[in-house]
Amino acid sequence: MKYGYARVSMDGQCVDAQVSQLTKAGRKKVFRETASGAKTHRAQLIKARAALEADDVMVVTRLHRLARSTRDMLNTLATIVERKAGFRSIGENWVDTTTAHAGLMLTVLGGPAKFERELIRARTEEGRDRAKARVQHMGQPFKLTEHQRQEALCTSHELGDAC
């Protein structure tokens, strides 16, 4: 069977583009998930791996859709290989465990995934620091306007205090 795995990191993002690519690449069944790649327990990835049988091939659009850490990627790929199945990435056509060079490539491929995750973490931290320096509100937007917040806090009518 030809399986695909599509993952986005957070709600509000859409897996449709990945599903479309995987379908065009001949994937009959695509497992879809919204979960951080940093999490090792991803329900749909677990189901996808469990569905694999000998000679099946799991495909992702990009390697970072599978894992963000070297260890997680190597563990996931080891599970796939143990099931005598293969793995391919559409975006990195050199990521293909069905070839003779797969063992060497798995080790080499782990580096970029970890490196990319560290870059993302550093950029996120820098952005957070810049926002804090600008005294920018962090987190979700306020539901109430400033006036509504002041009114909610002001209980002068009931307590006799001035707002």
N, C-alpha and C positions, 0 to 999 in steps of 0.2 A: 504494500500500500504506500501511497505517496502522501506524507503528512506535512503540514506547515504549522509554524508557531509564530503568532503575531502578538506583540506586547507593546503597550504604551505605559508610561510611568505614572500618570495621574489621571484622575477624573477630568473630563473636559477635553482630553485628547482623544483622537479617533484612530482606530486600527484599520479603517476601511482601505486606505492606500496600501498598507502592507498586505491585507487580504487579497486585494486586487492583483498585486504583484505575484503573490504566492499561487493564486488561481491560474494566472497566465503561465506560470512556470510548471503547471500540471499537477499541483497539489489537489488531491481529492477531498481531503478533510483538513480544515485549518482550525487549530486551537487558538482562541482569542483570550487575551488577559489584560487587565489593568492592574499593574503592580510594579513597584520599584524593582529595578534590576539588582539593587543591592540586597534585596531579600532573597534568601536561599529557598524558602518555602513558598512556592508559587503553584497554586492548585492546578491550573491548566497545563503548566509545564510537566507536573507530576503525571497528569493524565496522559499527556502526549507521549512521555517516555514509557509509561505502562502499556500503551497501545502498540508500541513498536515490536515487530517480530523480525526474524531473520530476513535479510535482504530488503527490508523497508528502508526508506530514506526520509529523514526529517530535514526540512529546509526553513531557513529564516531569511528575511530580507537583508539584514546586516548582523554581524557578529554580536554587537552590543545589545541586540534584542534578546540574545540568549543569556548573557551574564555580564556582570560588571567587574568581577574579580577573577584573577587567574585561577584561584583554587576552585571557585564555583564553576567556571567554564570547564576546567579539566575534569572535575567530578561529574558534571553533566555529560560531557563527551565520553567519559569512561563508562558511564551507565549505558549510553547508546551503543557503544562498541561491544560491551558485554552481551547485549541482546542481539549481537551480530547484525546490527543495523548500521546505516551510514548517516552522515550529517553533511549538509552543504549550506553555504551562504551565497545568496544571489549577488549582493553588493561586493563581496570579496570572493571572486570566483576561484581563488587559490585556496580557499577554505573548503576542503573536500576530503572527508575521511575515507572515501571509497577508492582512493588512489594508493599506490605503493608508498608514497612519501608521507602518509598521514601521521605516523608516529613522531617524526621530526617536526612536522608542521604544527602539531598540537602544542608542543612546548614553545615553539617560536611565537605562535599566535596568541598565547596567553598574555604576553607583555603588553601589546597595544590596548587590550581591553582594560587592564589595570591602569595603564598610563592615562587613558581617556577618562576613567572614573576620577582619578586624582586631579586632572585638569578641571573637570566639572566642579569638583568639591572646592578647589582653590578659587575658581571664578565666582562661585556662589558666595563664598566667604568674603571675597573682595567687594562684591556688590552689596552685601549686607552691611559691611563696614562703611561704605560710601553713603548708604541710605541713613545709617545711624548718625554719621557726621552731618548730614543735611537736616537732622532731626525729623526725618520722614517716618510717618506711622508705619510700623511693621505689622504684618498679619492681614487678616481679612478686612475689607473696607467696613467702616461703620455703617450700621443700618439706619441710624438716626442722624439728622443734621446736627450741627453744633447747637442751634437754637432748641431743637427738640431735646438734646441731652441736658441743656441748662434747665429747661422746664421740668424735666423728670427729676433733676437733682434739687430743684427749688421747691421747697414745701412751705414757703412763707405763709400761705393762706391757712394752713393747718396748724403750724407751730408758732406763728406770729413773728418769725424771723424775716429779716429783709434779705432779698436775693441779690 
